[in-house]
Amino acid sequence: MLNELIELLPLVIPDLLQGTVITVQIGGSALMLGLVIGLPVSLVRVYGGPRIQKAVAAYLTLFRGTPLLVQLFIVYYGLPDIGITFSRFTAAIVTLGLNSGAYQAEYFRGAIQAISQGQMTAAQAIGMHRLSAIRYIILPQAFRLVIPAWSNEVISMVKYTAIVFLIAVPDLMGKAKILSSRYFDPISIYSIVAVFYLVMVGITALLLRILSQRTKIPGLSIDTRLR
């Protein structure tokens, strides 16, 4: 079996590398979309009024309380029924981004609330507008404080991208499915794919750990448990 695996490697590695590039593109784009959504939502959660908080809570409940696969199928297969159509690639990014935004919002909310309320009070006492205090005092600390918890989302995203092959996106898993059918050796091919994911997760975790250590705020931390 080992000899067969060695012979298979040069045949499948080029296609799997192509799939890995697509996986990274989708994961990275979804994370950025999630950040663009999650940060404002977190600010609303902390500083917003009751009405807008209810709307935000509905978004969080929807995307944190339903399976990611169901969300993907609704975006790709369901929305065209009401005239909204996405390409496979775009549907994958939109779904993962909306889902990630719900979780990132909670990570940022925890980071913001971990900062002493006295800092906001002091900023307003010296005449700073509330928005200026958030921008120049609260958020710079929150960005540093959130990194350990946010790292969980980055690592999770690497793995969650695996579901997009179900809408025929040629990511790493999509390529694996094609190669498995071509060479009739699913065990070997999916074992190789597992190694690819392990490497991506390992490198990502290492880089994020270095970033976290270099930006850590002494004496402050928030819950970093995996979701």
Backbone hydrogen bonds, N-H to C=O, Kabsch-Sander energy under -0.5 kcal/mol:
donor,donor_aa,acceptor,acceptor_aa,energy
5,L,1,M,-2.3
6,I,2,L,-2.4
7,E,3,N,-2.2
8,L,4,E,-1.7
9,L,5,L,-1.7
11,L,8,L,-0.9
12,V,8,L,-1.6
12,V,9,L,-0.6
13,I,9,L,-2.6
16,L,12,V,-2.4
17,L,13,I,-2.5
18,Q,14,P,-1.8
19,G,15,D,-2.2
20,T,16,L,-2.2
21,V,17,L,-2.0
22,I,18,Q,-1.7
23,T,19,G,-2.4
24,V,20,T,-2.6
25,Q,21,V,-2.3
26,I,22,I,-2.7
27,G,23,T,-2.8
28,G,24,V,-2.9
29,S,25,Q,-2.3
30,A,26,I,-2.6
31,L,27,G,-2.2
32,M,28,G,-2.0
33,L,29,S,-2.4
34,G,30,A,-2.7
35,L,31,L,-2.1
36,V,32,M,-2.4
37,I,33,L,-2.0
38,G,34,G,-3.6
39,L,35,L,-2.2
41,V,37,I,-1.8
42,S,38,G,-2.4
43,L,39,L,-1.9
44,V,40,P,-2.2
45,R,41,V,-2.3
46,V,42,S,-1.6
47,Y,43,L,-3.4
48,G,43,L,-0.5
48,G,44,V,-2.1
53,Q,49,G,-1.8
54,K,50,P,-1.5
55,A,51,R,-1.5
56,V,52,I,-2.2
57,A,53,Q,-2.5
58,A,54,K,-1.8
59,Y,55,A,-1.7
60,L,56,V,-2.4
61,T,57,A,-2.5
62,L,58,A,-2.3
63,F,59,Y,-2.3
64,R,60,L,-2.1
65,G,61,T,-1.5
66,T,62,L,-0.6
71,Q,67,P,-1.9
72,L,68,L,-2.3
73,F,69,L,-2.3
74,I,70,V,-2.3
75,V,71,Q,-2.4
76,Y,72,L,-2.6
77,Y,73,F,-2.6
78,G,73,F,-1.3
78,G,74,I,-0.7
79,L,74,I,-2.2
81,D,78,G,-1.6
82,I,79,L,-2.0
83,G,80,P,-1.4
84,I,79,L,-2.1
85,T,83,G,-0.6
91,A,87,S,-3.0
92,A,88,R,-2.0
93,I,89,F,-1.9
94,V,90,T,-3.0
95,T,91,A,-2.4
96,L,92,A,-2.4
97,G,93,I,-2.7
98,L,94,V,-2.6
99,N,95,T,-2.3
100,S,96,L,-2.8
101,G,97,G,-2.5
102,A,98,L,-1.3
103,Y,99,N,-1.2
104,Q,100,S,-3.3
105,A,101,G,-2.1
106,E,102,A,-0.9
107,Y,103,Y,-1.9
108,F,104,Q,-2.8
109,R,105,A,-2.3
110,G,106,E,-2.2
111,A,107,Y,-1.8
112,I,108,F,-2.8
113,Q,109,R,-2.6
114,A,110,G,-1.0
115,I,111,A,-0.5
115,I,112,I,-1.2
119,Q,116,S,-1.5
120,M,116,S,-0.6
121,T,117,Q,-2.1
122,A,118,G,-2.7
123,A,119,Q,-2.2
124,Q,120,M,-2.4
125,A,121,T,-1.8
126,I,122,A,-1.3
127,G,124,Q,-1.3
128,M,123,A,-2.3
133,A,129,H,-2.4
134,I,130,R,-2.2
135,R,131,L,-2.4
136,Y,132,S,-2.8
137,I,133,A,-2.0
138,I,133,A,-2.1
139,L,134,I,-3.1
141,Q,137,I,-0.8
142,A,138,I,-2.4
143,F,139,L,-2.9
144,R,140,P,-1.1
145,L,141,Q,-2.6
146,V,142,A,-2.4
147,I,143,F,-0.5
147,I,144,R,-0.6
150,W,146,V,-3.3
151,S,147,I,-2.1
152,N,148,P,-0.6
152,N,149,A,-1.1
153,E,149,A,-0.7
154,V,150,W,-1.7
155,I,151,S,-2.4
156,S,152,N,-2.5
157,M,153,E,-2.3
158,V,154,V,-1.5
159,K,155,I,-1.1
160,Y,156,S,-2.8
161,T,157,M,-1.7
162,A,159,K,-1.5
163,I,160,Y,-1.7
164,V,161,T,-1.7
165,F,162,A,-0.8
166,L,163,I,-1.9
167,I,164,V,-1.7
168,A,165,F,-1.8
169,V,164,V,-1.5
171,D,169,V,-2.1
172,L,19,G,-0.9
175,K,171,D,-2.9
176,A,172,L,-1.9
177,K,173,M,-2.3
178,I,174,G,-1.9
179,L,175,K,-2.7
180,S,176,A,-2.5
181,S,177,K,-1.7
182,R,178,I,-1.8
183,Y,179,L,-2.7
184,F,180,S,-1.3
189,I,185,D,-2.1
190,Y,186,P,-2.8
191,S,187,I,-1.6
192,I,188,S,-2.0
193,V,189,I,-2.3
194,A,190,Y,-2.0
195,V,191,S,-1.6
196,F,192,I,-2.0
197,Y,193,V,-2.4
198,L,194,A,-2.3
199,V,195,V,-2.4
200,M,196,F,-2.4
201,V,197,Y,-2.9
202,G,198,L,-2.6
203,I,199,V,-2.7
204,T,200,M,-2.4
205,A,201,V,-2.8
206,L,202,G,-2.2
207,L,203,I,-2.4
208,L,204,T,-2.4
209,R,205,A,-2.2
210,I,206,L,-2.1
211,L,207,L,-2.3
212,S,208,L,-2.7
213,Q,209,R,-2.3
214,R,210,I,-2.0
215,T,211,L,-1.3
216,K,212,S,-0.7
220,L,217,I,-1.9
